[in-house]
Amino acid sequence: MRQVVLDTETTGLETSQDHRIIEIGCVELVKRRLTGRHYHQYINPERKVDHGAMEVHGLTDEFLADKPVFSAISDEFLAFINGAELVIHNAPFDVGFIDHEFAKLDGAGQVADVCTVVDTLVMARHMHPGQKNNLDALCKRYGVDNSQRDLHGALLDAEILGDVYLLMTGGQVDLVLGGKNSQGASNGLDEIRRLSTDRPALRVIRASEEELNLHNDNLIKIDQASDGSCVWLAAPNGAATD
């Protein structure tokens, strides 16, 4: 399966006020592995950036003035996401803005015409009800480094979300069960290692009488608390009850 983790930055919060996309960041996953392919583009929105939005992402009107307009990059962007499953945090926001941009182009259609969408915010709220589920909170929860995220940036946020998504949906981000790992080095798991026949015998340390008595006392407490349902006492070699 091909997935594209996507994030955008915009001039403001509402497409109804004709706010526009000013940055797109995408990273590609194939069969749950980061491929190294990405798409990143700053965009001239042909309007002013709201002050509140600029405080979030730091992208100024002056910086965006010489960047291409959306219509100039739309074909390249569409080719990158076409046929993929998009992974987006708070998907209605980003998809709404992309559809708003497409609506300004003749015959461009909508995101739903070319992609399916997974919303990681919906996933996080289901998995962690009643908790904060913004991207920073998820990074903390899953141990993802977001120390460089002083300001929001579409590509950085997409890269971070990619790591978070893989951890949310399985935990393993690098498959090294045989052959070579992602760095090309042998992981040794496909090799047979035989132990020497003249190796010293393993030392066996048995429990002391005091430790056995303490263990027996704990089993009795468990049995009493469970109304006689302690399975260890019921075993053939279980400790004796009072």
ABEGO torsion letter per residue (X at the ends): XBBBBBBBBBABABAAAGBBBABBBBBBBBGGBBAGBBBBBBBBAGBBBBAAAAAAAGBBAAAAAABBBAAAAAAAAAAAABGBBBBBBGAAAAAAAAAAAAAABBGAEBAAAABBBBBAAAAAAAABBGBBABAAAAAAAAGBBAAABABBBAAAAAAAAAAAAAAAAGGBABBAABEBBAAGBBAGAABBBBBBAABBBBBBBBBBAAAAAAAAAAAAAAAAAAGGABAAAABAABBBBX
